[in-house]
Amino acid sequence: MVKYIVLCLTALLVLSGFSSPAAATGPQASPFLQLSVEDLADACRLTLTSNYPIRSSVEKNGIYLLVRIRADQSFRIRRNTFRSRFIDSVGWNEGADFYVLNVKVRMSDFKHATSTLSDPPRLIIDVLPEGIDPRPGADAAAVKAAPPAPEKKPGVKDAERDEAEAVVSAPSSTQNRAQGYRTIIIDPGHGGLEVGAEGQNGTLEKDITLSLSLKLKAIIERNLAYRVVLTRDRDVDIPLERRAAIANNEQAFLFVSIHANGFPGSKARGAETYFLNINATDEEARRLAFMENNSTELDQIQGDAEDDIKMILWDMAQANHLKQSSQMAELIQNELNTLRDTRNRGVKQAPFKVLTGVACPAVLVEVAFISNPDEERKLLTDDFQDAVAEAIYAGLAKFIRQQAID
C-alpha cells in the first residue's frame, strides 16, 4: 500500500511540472540570429528570429536598408539562401557590441515597416514599393510589381549594373563609419590608354582586371556588409597616385589591386600575390614592379627611381600595415592555390607604387599569365573568372575574420 501511494505522489509531481533544479535550468543555449526572406504578394518580409531579446534600429540609405542590432555577446548568424523579387542581397558585419545587416533592395523607391514579437524574440521588416500601404488589407492593385529576380551568378554586364547602382546609392564614407561599416577598395589594374600586358591572341590585361573586379565586388556585396568601391568602373586612365588617394579618402579597411601577369615567352603560368617592400623578393618580382610602375618604359630601374620609392614608402602610412598586408597576401594566395591546373608562385614582395600611399592593409594579386596562351584562354571564360573572384573573396573573408578575433 505504501509503495502504491509513493508511485501516485510521484506521478502527480511529474504531471504538475516538478523537476530537479538541474533539469529546470539545463544547458544554456548559444545566442543566434536566424534570418529568413520571404516574398509576399506585393512586398518582401525579412524575419530575424533569436533566442535572446533583439534591440535594433532600421534605417533606409539609398538602395540599402541598414539594420543595426545591439548585442552584449556574440551571436551565431544563420542565413538561408533565397531568391527574391525585392531583395538583391543581405550581408552582415560585426562590431564591438553590435551587428549590422546590410540589405540591398532591388529598387530605390521603397519604404519599410517594422514590428517585433517576443515569444520567441523576432524582428519583422516588410519592404514595400512606394505606393503600397503596409496596413493589412490595403489596396495595392495600382502598384507596379517589382522586377523579377535575375540569376544569382552575374555576368560582366550584370556586375556593371550593380556597380552603377552602388556608386550612386551606397552609403558615403561618413555614413559608413557612423553605421559601423567598413570600405573595401578594389583596384582593377591599368585602364584607358594604359592597356597593361597583352596576350598572344590580343587579350588586354585592362579588360580582364575590370571584369574580375566587378565579379569580386558583387560577391563581397552578396555575402558581407562591407561597402565596396572600385578605383575605376569603366575603361579609363587612373593614375597610380589617384588610386591610393581614392582608398585614403574612403578611409578604406582593405585594398586589393587586381592584375594579370605578363612575361617574355609563353611558358610562365600560375598566380602570385604581392605586398609592399622596397626590396623585391627576386629579380623577376623587381622587374614586374618596374613594369607596373613604368608601363611605357622597359629600361632597367635607375637608382634615383628606387630612392624616390623608398622615400614614399617610409613617408606614407603603408609602412604601418606591412604585417597585416603580408597576412592578407598569404590567405589570398592559399585560396588561389586551390584553383584547378594552376601553379603556386607564392607570396612575394616588391616596390609597387600603387601600394605605397595606401593607409590600410594592401596587396596586389597577379591572377594568371596572360602571356601564356592556355591561361589567356582561361582568363576569357566566365568559369575561370568566377573561380578566381571566389578564391580572392575567400581569402579576404578569412582575413576579416582573423582581424575580428585579433
ABEGO torsion letter per residue (X at the ends): XAAAAAAAAAAAAAAAGBBBAAAAAEBBBBBBBBBBBBBBAABBBBBBBBABBBBBBBBBBEABBBBBBBBABBBBBBBBBBBBAABABBBBBBBAABBBBBBBBABABBBBBBBBBAOBBBBBBBBBBBGBBABBGBBAAABBBBBBBBBABBBAAAAAAAAAAAAAABBBAAAAAAAGBBBBBBBBBEEEABAEBBBAAGBBAAAAAAAAAAAAAAAAAAABBBBBBBABABBBBBBAAAAAAAAAAAGBABBBBBBBBBBBEAABBEBBBBBBBABBABAAAAAAAAAAABAABABBBBAAAAAAAAAAAAABAAAAAAAAAAAAAAAAAAAAAABBGBBBAEBBBBBBAAAAABBBBBBBBBABBAABAAAAAAAABAAAAAAAAAAAAAAAAAAAAAAAAX
